[in-house]
Amino acid sequence: MDVKPQSLQRGAPLGEPLDDRREPAGREGHGSFALFLVQLLLAVLIFRSFIFSPFTIPSESMVPRLVNGDYLLAAKWPYGISANSLPFRLPLPDGRLFPGTPARGDVVIFKHPVDGTDYIKRVIGLPGDTIAVVQGQVVLNGAPLPLQATRDFEIALSPNTACAWGGEEALRTDGTSICKYQRFIETLPGGRRHAVVDFGPSSADNYAPVTVPAGALFVMGDNRDNSQDSRFPAAAGFGVGMVPMNNLVGRASIIAWSTDGSAEWLKPWTWFTAARWDRIGTTL
């Protein structure tokens, strides 16, 4: 008897039943897109948790280095990972993973010890340091930090920038209204330098000597007469006192964008005219 051989589908393995069923194209497309979204969300979460995270500057306490309207990226890894450095303050065991100590002069972002708000200041004192302020000059471990007068800091007046009581309004030759502040270069031990501004005599110009406790930092704003920093007791919305290192979020690294506040959503060209192009890309 002749037996007609069964036709085989090209590519089908021998000895296995044929199955012509196919997953509907739409269902497969939806599943792939959902997987992509999950992967994207996971990548963003990892990036923001362990690499860089964006922050905005809403005040003038770090003038002249940072001004209202700056958008910066903070590196998350230099000081270790803690609940305060993770999105949504995800719970972790007490302390930090892979802890690191900031250097004097680092610009750090941290959670306010009382209300948990993000603050940004410059590290001046490390654990064991003795800090005092005498007539506006910082005294670190008994030695006054050198201050050298330099040219005034100038910034254009805008919706994001007013002229504080210590500034002087003026006009540039092109007619731009600006605010001028007296600026100094402060030098830390080891030679690291940064600019500060001084408004003149104020209540924060004198501060009795204190020793920074273990596991804490003494931080100050570069705008010395307009900064609620470690010179003031920790209170919600005001001073920060000694900042626990476990409250560190990251180290300010680069200004990614800066705007003077004059942009309007319905006028796209103003997104560019409002940009402070000379500040974008500045490392900190």
C-alpha distance (Angstrom), angle and dihedral (degrees) to the residues before:
residue distance angle dihedral
M1 . . .
D2 3.71 . .
V3 3.77 114.6 .
K4 3.78 117.8 -156.8
P5 3.78 107.6 -134.0
Q6 3.79 116.7 -121.5
S7 3.78 111.6 -108.6
L8 3.80 113.8 -116.0
Q9 3.76 124.9 -140.8
R10 3.76 109.4 -120.7
G11 3.77 110.3 -102.9
A12 3.83 95.9 16.0
P13 3.83 113.8 129.5
L14 3.79 114.8 -112.2
G15 3.78 115.5 -106.4
E16 3.83 94.2 23.7
P17 3.80 124.5 105.6
L18 3.73 116.9 -108.4
D19 3.80 118.0 -111.4
D20 3.75 118.0 -171.5
R21 3.80 94.8 179.3
R22 3.81 114.8 125.0
E23 3.83 130.0 -165.5
P24 3.80 108.0 -111.7
A25 3.81 109.3 -100.5
G26 3.80 93.5 -128.7
R27 3.81 94.2 53.3
E28 3.81 91.6 49.3
G29 3.81 90.5 49.2
H30 3.81 92.6 51.3
G31 3.80 91.4 49.2
S32 3.81 93.0 50.1
F33 3.80 91.6 49.1
A34 3.81 91.8 49.2
L35 3.81 89.9 50.2
F36 3.81 89.9 49.8
L37 3.81 91.1 52.1
V38 3.81 91.4 49.9
Q39 3.81 91.1 49.4
L40 3.80 91.5 47.2
L41 3.80 92.0 49.5
L42 3.80 90.6 48.9
A43 3.82 91.5 49.2
V44 3.82 91.9 50.2
L45 3.81 91.1 47.3
I46 3.82 92.1 51.1
F47 3.81 91.4 45.3
R48 3.80 93.5 50.5
S49 3.79 94.0 41.3
F50 3.78 101.1 47.9
I51 3.81 110.7 10.7
F52 3.82 119.7 30.8
S53 3.78 135.3 -15.8
P54 3.85 128.8 -172.0
F55 3.80 123.7 -119.8
T56 3.80 135.3 175.9
I57 3.79 129.2 -139.3
P58 3.83 109.9 -129.9
S59 3.83 100.5 172.9
E60 3.81 145.2 39.3
S61 3.81 98.4 -114.2
M62 3.83 93.2 110.1
V63 3.81 97.8 46.0
P64 3.01 126.0 167.8
R65 3.83 95.7 27.0
L66 3.80 95.4 42.1
V67 3.78 129.5 19.8
N68 3.78 136.4 -170.0
G69 3.80 107.8 -77.0
D70 3.81 97.5 35.3
Y71 3.81 116.6 131.1
L72 3.77 113.4 -158.4
L73 3.77 141.7 179.9
A74 3.79 119.6 -128.3
A75 3.80 122.2 -154.8
K76 3.79 108.7 -128.0
W77 3.82 101.6 -164.5
P78 3.86 106.4 60.0
Y79 3.82 97.0 81.8
G80 3.79 100.7 30.5
I81 3.78 132.5 -103.0
S82 3.80 123.6 -69.3
A83 3.78 136.7 159.1
N84 3.81 87.5 -93.1
S85 3.79 93.0 57.1
L86 3.81 95.6 49.3
P87 3.82 124.8 84.6
F88 3.80 113.2 -94.1
R89 3.83 87.8 8.7
L90 3.78 91.6 -88.0
P91 3.80 110.4 -155.1
L92 3.79 118.7 -97.3
P93 3.79 132.7 167.1
D94 3.80 113.7 -79.9
G95 3.77 113.8 -74.4
R96 3.80 129.7 18.3
L97 3.77 134.9 -58.7
F98 3.82 113.4 -124.9
P99 3.83 91.9 -0.2
G100 3.78 121.2 -153.8
T101 3.82 131.0 -175.8
P102 3.82 119.1 -128.2
A103 3.78 119.0 -121.2
R104 3.78 121.1 -120.8
G105 3.78 106.5 -88.6
D106 3.81 96.8 30.9
V107 3.80 114.7 136.2
V108 3.79 103.8 -132.5
I109 3.78 136.4 -172.1
F110 3.79 116.3 -145.6
K111 3.78 142.7 161.8
H112 3.79 115.1 -97.7
P113 3.82 106.8 -107.2
V114 3.83 91.8 -127.7
D115 3.81 111.5 29.8
G116 3.82 100.8 20.7
T117 3.81 94.6 -125.5
D118 3.82 117.7 150.8
Y119 3.82 111.0 -103.2
I120 3.81 130.3 -179.1
K121 3.82 124.1 -151.7
R122 3.79 141.4 143.4
V123 3.81 120.9 -97.7
I124 3.81 110.2 -119.4
G125 3.81 103.7 157.1
L126 3.81 130.9 40.4
P127 3.82 128.2 -163.0
G128 3.81 109.8 -61.1
D129 3.82 94.8 19.6
T130 3.79 120.0 126.8
I131 3.82 113.5 -136.5
A132 3.79 130.5 -167.4
V133 3.80 135.9 157.3
V134 3.81 120.7 -143.4
Q135 3.81 118.6 -174.5
G136 3.79 91.0 -25.3
Q137 3.81 96.1 -47.3
V138 3.80 119.8 114.0
V139 3.80 115.4 -126.9
L140 3.81 111.6 -156.8
N141 3.81 118.1 -168.9
G142 3.78 90.1 -20.3
A143 3.82 96.5 -49.7
P144 3.83 122.0 102.9
L145 3.79 112.2 -125.6
P146 3.82 108.3 -117.2
L147 3.80 114.5 -107.3
Q148 3.80 120.9 -163.5
A149 3.80 121.5 -171.7
T150 3.79 114.5 -126.9
R151 3.79 135.7 172.6
D152 3.79 116.9 -53.4
F153 3.78 120.5 -89.2
E154 3.80 110.7 -116.0
I155 3.78 127.4 -164.7
A156 3.81 130.0 174.0
L157 3.78 116.0 -111.3
S158 3.79 112.0 -115.0
P159 3.82 142.0 144.5
N160 3.82 87.0 -76.0
T161 3.80 96.4 43.0
A162 3.78 128.2 54.2
C163 3.78 126.9 170.1
A164 3.81 111.3 -101.0
W165 3.78 123.9 -145.5
G166 3.81 92.2 -90.8
G167 3.80 94.5 53.4
E168 3.78 133.6 85.6
E169 3.79 122.0 -136.9
A170 3.80 116.4 -135.4
L171 3.81 142.4 158.4
R172 3.77 125.2 -116.1
T173 3.79 119.4 -139.4
D174 3.82 89.3 -100.0
G175 3.81 90.6 57.3
T176 3.82 96.5 -104.3
S177 3.81 113.8 147.6
I178 3.78 110.6 -129.8
C179 3.78 141.2 175.2
K180 3.82 119.5 -132.6
Y181 3.80 124.9 -154.7
Q182 3.78 129.5 -172.3
R183 3.80 106.5 -108.8
F184 3.81 133.3 -160.2
I185 3.79 135.4 -177.2
E186 3.81 112.4 -126.7
T187 3.82 118.5 -159.5
L188 3.80 122.2 -152.6
P189 3.82 125.9 -156.5
G190 3.79 107.9 -74.5
G191 3.80 92.7 34.9
R192 3.79 101.9 -83.4
R193 3.83 108.9 149.8
H194 3.78 136.3 -164.1
A195 3.80 137.3 168.0
V196 3.80 124.7 -106.6
V197 3.78 131.9 -178.9
D198 3.77 127.3 -137.6
F199 3.80 126.4 -155.7
G200 3.79 95.1 -169.5
P201 3.82 130.7 -102.0
S202 3.81 113.2 -1.5
S203 3.80 140.8 157.9
A204 3.82 91.4 -97.7
D205 3.81 94.7 56.9
N206 3.80 92.9 93.0
Y207 3.79 125.1 49.1
A208 3.80 126.6 168.4
P209 3.83 117.3 -120.4
V210 3.82 116.6 -85.4
T211 3.79 132.3 174.6
V212 3.79 117.9 -127.5
P213 3.83 108.0 -122.4
A214 3.79 124.6 -130.5
G215 3.80 113.9 -78.1
A216 3.81 93.7 19.5
L217 3.81 141.1 96.5
F218 3.79 135.7 -144.5
V219 3.81 108.1 -137.8
M220 3.80 133.0 -176.1
G221 3.78 137.0 -175.1
D222 3.80 118.0 -117.7
N223 3.80 87.7 -127.9
R224 3.78 91.0 70.9
D225 3.80 97.4 -171.6
N226 3.80 95.5 45.1
S227 3.79 105.1 45.5
Q228 3.79 131.3 100.1
D229 3.79 96.6 -150.8
S230 3.82 141.0 135.7
R231 3.80 91.2 -47.8
F232 3.80 87.4 73.4
P233 3.83 127.4 61.6
A234 3.79 114.7 -102.1
A235 3.81 110.0 -92.5
A236 3.79 131.0 153.6
G237 3.81 109.3 -85.0
F238 3.79 93.7 1.9
G239 3.82 136.8 57.8
V240 3.80 122.4 5.8
G241 3.82 102.1 -152.2
M242 3.79 115.4 -162.5
V243 3.81 107.2 -11.0
P244 3.84 116.5 -134.8
M245 3.80 111.1 -130.5
N246 3.80 88.7 -131.5
N247 3.83 86.2 68.1
L248 3.80 92.6 62.8
V249 3.79 115.6 120.2
G250 3.80 101.3 179.0
R251 3.79 149.1 -57.4
A252 3.81 118.1 -79.5
S253 3.80 105.5 -118.8
I254 3.80 115.2 167.2
I255 3.80 141.8 1.0
A256 3.80 102.8 -118.9
W257 3.83 96.4 -179.7
S258 3.78 139.1 -2.0
T259 3.79 130.7 -168.6
D260 3.78 133.9 -178.6
G261 3.81 90.5 -141.7
S262 3.79 97.8 -111.4
A263 3.82 96.4 111.3
E264 3.81 120.1 115.4
W265 3.82 122.2 -155.0
L266 3.81 93.4 -137.3
K267 3.82 92.1 51.3
P268 3.82 105.9 59.5
W269 3.81 93.9 -176.3
T270 3.81 89.1 65.2
W271 3.81 89.5 62.9
F272 3.81 85.7 72.5
T273 3.80 100.5 36.3
A274 3.82 89.4 52.2
A275 3.81 93.1 53.4
R276 3.79 118.7 107.2
W277 3.80 93.6 -140.0
D278 3.80 94.1 -179.6
R279 3.84 90.4 62.9
I280 3.81 99.4 45.4
G281 3.79 112.5 102.4
T282 3.81 94.8 18.5
T283 3.80 112.1 146.4
L284 3.78 119.5 -137.5
